[in-house]
Amino acid sequence: MRLVVKIQNCILDGLEESVFALFWAAINLFYLLAALVGWMRWRLGIAGMALVGFVLLRSAFLGTLENPEPRYVLECFPVLLVLAGGAFARKPFGQRETPASFPPA
């Protein structure tokens, strides 16, 4: 009887941790999708390519390490948050979708 209770407690503890991990994975996926939408919506040109290139190169480098530390990944989060902010920003009234829509001087 005591063994059954211990096994049930272990299963419940593991379930809570799994739900917690899935919650954080869903938040991470939301940020990645929002960054992609923001990047595609604002078409940042060469600056956007540099930001995305930095994140991709950094991720590729960290993927080659046997045991990367979380502090090395923190440098990518500001880029991700800036691009994700573009998904929620409104364009000024009357502005076209392309950034080259400035009136001639």
N, C-alpha and C positions, 0 to 999 in steps of 0.2 A: 504494500500500500504506500509506503513512504517513497519508494522508487518511482511509482507512477506520478506522485505529486511533484517530485523533483524534475522529472522529464517534462511534465506539463509546464512548470515554471520556466524551464529552459526554452521551450518552444515559444511561450508568450514573450519572453525577453527578446528572443531573436526576431519575433514578428514586429515588436515595437521599434527595434533598431532598423529593420528593413523598411518599415513605413517611413521612418525618419530619413533614411538615405534616399528613398524614392522621392520624397518631398523636395529635398535639396537638389536632386537631379532634375526634377521638373522646373524648379526655379532657374537652374543653370540653362536648361534648354530654352526657356522663355527669354532669357537675356541674349542667348546666341541668335535666336530667331528675330528678336527685336533689333539687334545690331545689323543683321542681314537686311531687314526691311529698311532701316534707316540709311544704310549705305546705298541700297538700290534706289531709294526715294530721292535722296539729295544729290547723287552723282557728284562726288567730291573730286573727281578727276585724279590727278597725280598724287594729291595729298591723301585721298582715300586709299589709293593703291599702296602708298607707303605705309599707312596705318595697318591695313590688312596684311601686307607683306611682312611687317614686323611681327604681328601675332602669329602668322603661319610659320615663319622661320623660327621664331622662339619656341613654338609648339613642336616643330620638327626636331629642333635641337634637344629639347627636354625629353622627347620620346626616345632618343638614343641613349640617354643616361640610365644606368641601372637603378639608381635610387634618387630621383630628383626631389629636392626639398620644395615644400609649398611656397616658400618665400621667393623662389625664382619665378613662379607663375604670377605673383602679385603684380608684376610690371605690366601685364597684359590687361588687367581689369580696367584701368582708366580708359584705354582705347575702346574696350568693349562697351563701357558705359557711355562714352561720347557717341559712338555709332548708334547705340540703342536709343539715346536721346533724340536722334534724328527721326526715329519712327514715330515719336509722339509730338514733335514740333509741328506747328502749323506754318504754312507758307503765307507771306504777306498777301493781302487782298490784291488781286489782279496780276500777281506774278505767275508766269508760266512755269512749267515743270522743269525747264532747263535752267542751269545757273547762268547762262549767257543771255539773259533776258533784260539786261540793263539798258535803259534808254540811251540813245546817242547823246553825247555832250555837245 
